[in-house]
Amino acid sequence: MDLFNSLLNLVVPPTSLAMLAFAWPTLSFIHACEWLYYSFYSEDMQDKVVIITGASSGIGEQIAYEYAQRRANLVLVAKREHRLRMISENAKELGARNVLVTPADVVKEEDCRRFFNEALNYYGHVDHLVNTVSLGHNFFFEDAIDTSVFPHMMDINFWGNVYPTFVALPHLRQTHGRIVVNASVESWLPMPGMSLYAAAKAALTNFYESLRFEVGDEVGITIATHGWIGSAMPTCKFLLEEGPEMQWKEERDVSIIRGQAEEYARLIVAGACRRAAYVKFPSWYDIFLLYRVFAPSVLDWTFRLLLSTDGATTKKGSYIGTGRPLLESTSPRPPLLGGLLTFTPLSPQQ
């Protein structure tokens, strides 16, 4: 068996690359034809029902506006009801037929069942479920001094998508609906300083890739991945319900470059309506996948060079809150290529 595997190790990689080189033009032509066909015969969202989690700001808000312009019926889900009310009015002005606002915590299964039942009672069915909730970070793992927040990263980035999907799936089967998930390039291209976020997004992506085979053609799944589309804002605080005050900034409070967020949201909705399996923004990130598989040392050298250039190899303190302010002199490592959030230290006055 060892000899057999050794032989395959020598034969399979070059053979597969040669086959891919010959097949690539044909596959590209087929994909182009599919894109043209579904662009002309994309799903008409008028009077369709779309549930959007994490809709109170950022990417979720922009996706709500995109569906509104397609005259869909919306269900907006997030914790901040006052923000949802404002977005609801904006969506109606853009063309949404009806908008149902339902505050909920998607990390809690009972909340997911509640808002889904409210949507069914109001509309009678659901066609699209769009999961956009996300929480990122920008700190090195060994800088953490309070591990109690680690589970919250998985809760928000993974279970906050899985629970709504679990509740919605039987009903989406009835309408042959679609699930749309907001992932990230970090799911397959982990960045330094984003270890927990990358792990959560990788779990999320693999969950939906597996689910795609389980549901077959009954429910469509669109996985959207993005690179860097945000920048830091002034300091703010994120308060975990069961823990100390943390120096977090949720995606909702991060300055999203509006033009890029709008473009990403437009691509997501357009891709979902033409039944695309993947939406990527920007698409040039894909080249790094080849490097990761066939030349991982190149990525390793690149990250080492970036880290040595920005001086991030020197420890500058912890960027997970401990219930007390961080020193004003400490500063977080700057983001590299990706990430929805960053950390900003709190001054003693704050």
C-alpha positions in Angstrom: 0.0 0.0 0.0 2.9 2.4 0.8 4.4 1.7 -2.6 1.0 2.3 -4.3 0.6 5.6 -2.6 4.2 6.6 -3.4 3.5 5.9 -7.1 0.3 7.9 -7.0 2.1 10.8 -5.3 4.4 10.9 -8.4 1.8 10.4 -11.1 -1.4 12.0 -10.0 -0.3 15.7 -9.5 1.4 16.2 -13.0 -1.3 14.2 -14.7 -4.1 16.2 -13.1 -2.4 19.5 -14.0 -2.1 18.4 -17.6 -5.8 17.3 -17.8 -6.8 20.7 -16.2 -4.8 22.6 -18.7 -6.6 20.9 -21.6 -10.0 21.1 -19.9 -9.8 24.7 -18.8 -10.8 26.3 -22.1 -13.8 24.1 -22.4 -14.9 24.6 -18.8 -14.5 28.4 -19.2 -16.7 28.4 -22.3 -19.4 26.3 -20.5 -19.3 28.6 -17.5 -19.6 31.7 -19.8 -22.6 30.2 -21.5 -24.2 29.4 -18.2 -23.6 33.0 -17.0 -25.2 34.4 -20.1 -28.2 32.1 -19.9 -28.9 32.8 -16.2 -28.2 36.5 -16.7 -31.1 36.7 -19.2 -33.3 34.2 -17.2 -32.4 35.1 -13.7 -34.9 34.5 -10.9 -37.6 37.1 -10.7 -37.7 38.3 -7.0 -40.9 40.3 -7.2 -43.2 39.1 -4.4 -40.6 36.5 -3.3 -39.8 36.4 0.4 -36.2 37.0 1.6 -34.9 36.6 5.2 -31.7 38.6 5.8 -29.8 38.1 9.1 -27.4 40.7 10.2 -29.4 43.3 8.3 -28.8 46.2 10.7 -25.8 47.6 8.8 -22.8 46.9 6.6 -23.1 44.1 4.0 -26.5 42.9 5.3 -28.0 46.4 4.9 -26.8 46.7 1.4 -28.1 43.3 0.5 -31.5 44.3 1.8 -31.5 47.4 -0.5 -30.5 45.2 -3.5 -33.4 42.8 -2.9 -35.7 45.8 -2.3 -34.9 47.2 -5.8 -36.0 43.8 -7.1 -39.3 44.3 -5.4 -39.0 41.4 -3.0 -40.7 41.0 0.4 -38.1 41.3 3.1 -37.6 40.0 6.7 -34.9 41.9 8.4 -33.2 40.2 11.4 -30.7 41.7 13.8 -30.4 42.7 17.4 -30.8 46.5 16.9 -34.5 47.1 16.3 -34.1 50.9 15.8 -31.6 50.3 13.0 -33.9 47.8 11.4 -36.8 50.2 11.4 -34.7 52.8 9.6 -33.5 50.3 7.0 -37.0 49.1 6.6 -38.2 52.6 5.5 -35.2 52.9 3.2 -36.0 49.5 1.6 -39.6 50.5 1.1 -38.6 53.6 -0.7 -36.3 51.5 -3.0 -39.2 49.2 -4.0 -39.6 46.5 -1.3 -43.3 45.3 -1.4 -43.4 44.5 2.3 -40.8 44.6 5.1 -41.1 42.6 8.4 -38.7 43.7 11.2 -38.0 41.1 13.8 -35.2 41.6 16.3 -33.4 38.4 17.2 -30.1 36.8 18.2 -29.2 34.3 15.6 -26.8 32.5 17.9 -29.9 31.3 19.9 -31.9 28.5 18.2 -35.1 29.6 19.9 -34.8 33.1 18.5 -34.2 31.6 15.0 -37.4 29.5 15.3 -39.3 32.6 16.5 -38.4 34.9 13.7 -38.8 32.2 11.1 -42.3 31.4 12.4 -43.1 35.1 12.3 -42.0 35.2 8.7 -44.2 32.2 7.8 -47.2 33.6 9.6 -46.8 36.9 7.8 -45.9 35.8 4.3 -46.8 32.1 4.2 -43.5 30.9 2.7 -39.8 31.8 2.4 -37.7 31.8 -0.9 -34.2 33.0 0.1 -32.3 32.9 3.4 -29.3 35.3 3.4 -26.9 34.9 6.3 -24.6 37.8 6.7 -23.7 37.9 10.5 -20.0 38.0 11.1 -17.5 39.1 13.7 -13.8 39.4 12.9 -10.6 40.5 14.7 -7.1 41.6 14.1 -4.8 40.3 16.9 -2.2 37.6 17.2 -3.4 34.5 19.0 -0.7 34.5 21.7 -1.6 38.1 22.6 -5.0 37.0 24.0 -5.2 37.0 27.8 -8.9 36.3 28.1 -9.9 33.1 26.4 -13.6 33.4 27.5 -14.3 35.3 24.2 -13.0 32.6 22.0 -16.3 30.7 21.9 -18.1 33.8 20.8 -16.1 34.0 17.6 -17.4 30.5 16.7 -20.9 31.2 17.9 -21.3 34.3 15.8 -19.4 33.3 12.7 -20.5 29.6 12.6 -23.6 28.8 14.7 -25.1 32.2 13.8 -25.3 30.9 10.3 -26.1 27.2 11.0 -29.1 27.7 13.3 -31.1 29.9 10.8 -30.2 27.4 8.1 -31.3 24.4 10.2 -34.7 26.1 10.9 -35.2 27.3 7.3 -34.1 24.2 5.4 -37.4 22.2 5.5 -39.4 25.2 4.3 -36.8 26.1 1.6 -37.2 22.6 0.2 -40.9 23.2 -0.4 -40.2 26.4 -2.4 -36.9 25.1 -4.0 -35.4 28.2 -2.4 -31.8 29.3 -1.9 -29.4 29.8 0.9 -26.9 32.6 0.6 -23.9 32.8 3.0 -21.4 35.6 3.5 -18.0 33.9 3.9 -14.5 35.3 3.5 -11.3 34.6 1.6 -9.8 33.8 5.0 -11.7 30.5 4.8 -9.0 29.1 2.5 -6.4 31.8 2.7 -5.7 32.3 6.5 -4.1 35.7 7.3 -1.8 36.4 10.2 -3.6 38.0 13.1 -6.9 36.4 12.1 -6.6 32.8 13.4 -9.9 32.5 15.1 -11.8 34.3 12.4 -10.2 32.2 9.6 -10.9 29.0 11.5 -14.6 29.9 12.0 -15.0 30.9 8.3 -13.3 27.7 7.1 -15.7 25.7 9.2 -18.6 27.7 7.8 -17.5 27.2 4.2 -17.0 23.5 4.6 -20.4 23.1 6.3 -22.2 24.6 3.3 -20.0 22.7 0.8 -21.1 19.5 2.6 -24.7 20.6 2.8 -24.8 21.3 -0.9 -24.4 17.6 -1.6 -27.0 16.7 1.1 -29.8 18.9 -0.3 -29.0 18.2 -4.0 -31.1 20.3 -6.4 -33.9 20.9 -3.9 -32.2 23.9 -2.3 -29.6 26.1 -4.0 -26.6 27.4 -2.0 -24.6 30.4 -2.9 -21.3 30.9 -1.0 -20.0 34.5 -1.3 -16.4 35.3 -0.4 -14.8 38.7 -0.1 -11.4 40.1 0.6 -10.7 43.4 2.3 -13.6 45.8 2.1 -13.4 47.7 5.4 -11.3 50.2 7.3 -10.9 51.1 10.9 -13.2 53.6 12.7 -12.8 55.5 16.0 -12.9 53.5 19.1 -16.1 51.8 20.2 -17.0 49.1 22.6 -18.6 45.7 22.1 -20.3 44.3 25.2 -20.7 40.6 25.5 -23.8 39.6 27.3 -22.2 37.0 29.5 -18.7 38.4 29.9 -16.6 41.4 30.6 -16.5 44.5 28.5 -14.4 43.8 25.4 -12.6 46.1 23.1 -14.3 44.6 20.0 -15.8 46.3 17.0 -18.6 44.4 15.3 -18.9 44.5 11.6 -21.8 46.8 12.0 -19.5 49.5 13.6 -16.6 49.2 11.1 -16.3 51.7 8.4 -17.1 49.8 5.3 -15.9 51.4 2.1 -19.4 52.1 0.7 -18.7 51.7 -3.0 -17.1 48.3 -2.4 -19.8 47.1 0.0 -22.5 48.1 -2.4 -20.7 46.3 -5.3 -20.2 43.2 -3.2 -23.9 43.2 -2.2 -25.0 43.7 -5.8 -22.8 40.8 -6.9 -24.2 38.6 -4.1 -27.9 39.2 -5.0 -27.2 39.0 -8.8 -25.4 35.7 -8.3 -28.1 34.3 -6.1 -30.8 35.2 -8.6 -28.9 33.5 -11.4 -28.3 30.4 -9.2 -24.6 30.8 -8.9 -22.8 28.4 -6.6 -20.1 31.0 -5.8 -19.7 34.8 -5.7 -16.2 36.2 -5.3 -15.1 39.8 -4.7 -12.6 40.6 -5.9 -12.0 37.5 -8.0 -8.2 38.1 -8.3 -7.8 36.5 -4.8 -8.3 33.1 -6.5 -4.8 33.1 -7.7 -3.6 32.7 -4.1 -5.4 29.4 -4.0 -3.0 28.0 -6.6 0.0 29.3 -4.6 -1.4 27.7 -1.4 -1.7 24.3 -3.1 1.3 24.2 -5.4 3.7 26.8 -3.9 2.8 27.3 -0.2 6.4 28.5 0.5 5.7 31.6 -1.6 2.8 32.6 0.6 4.9 31.9 3.7 7.7 34.2 2.4 5.1 36.9 1.5 3.5 36.9 5.0 6.9 36.9 6.7 8.0 39.9 4.6 4.8 41.8 5.4 5.1 41.1 9.1 8.7 42.2 9.2 7.9 45.3 7.1 5.1 46.6 9.4 7.0 45.7 12.6 4.3 43.4 13.7 6.7 40.8 15.0 7.2 42.9 18.1 4.6 42.2 20.7 2.6 45.3 21.7 0.1 43.9 24.2 -3.2 42.2 24.3 -6.1 43.2 22.0 -8.8 41.1 23.8 -10.3 43.1 26.5 -9.9 42.2 30.1 -12.5 44.4 31.7 -10.1 47.3 32.0 -8.9 49.9 29.5 -5.8 49.2 27.5 -3.0 51.7 27.6 -3.3 54.5 25.1 0.3 53.9 23.9 -0.5 50.4 22.7 -1.6 50.1 19.1 -3.0 47.2 17.2 -1.2 45.5 14.3 -2.5 47.0 11.1 -4.6 44.7 8.9 -2.9 43.0 6.0 -5.1 41.8 3.2 -8.4 40.8 4.8 -10.7 41.2 7.8 -14.0 42.8 8.6 -12.8 44.3 11.9 -9.8 45.7 13.7 -9.0 46.6 17.3 -8.5 50.1 18.6 -7.2 50.5 22.1 -9.3 52.4 24.6 -7.8 55.4 26.2 -7.9 55.7 30.1 -10.7 58.3 29.8 -12.9 55.8 28.0 
